[in-house]
Amino acid sequence: MHPTKYMLIRKNGMYCMLCGKRCEYTDLEMHHKKWKSICLKENGRIDNSYSNNVLLCTSCHKYVHTFSYYSEQYHNLMVSAEQHKIP
């Protein structure tokens, strides 16, 4: 298990941070708020930090990737997910 995913689960439980659904481990995915491709382009490395990641169910993870990283809709979804995250 990725150490950041482990920390997210340990602090926040087995819940999607967007829809609030309780999930099995295999149905929770670690989502990089600042996408891996953007990180690589800007910094040359992926930001796997706790602060850059949220837990999403598979449905919500697919949904957030239907928006452009730079869109207002995507930004609003990440603000909503972050509100359900324990710092």
Protein Blocks (a to p, Z undefined) as FASTA:
>chain_A
ZZklmmmmmmnopadfklopacdfklpccddfbafklmmmmnopacfbfklpccddfklm
mmmmmpcfkbmklmmmmmmmmmmpcZZ
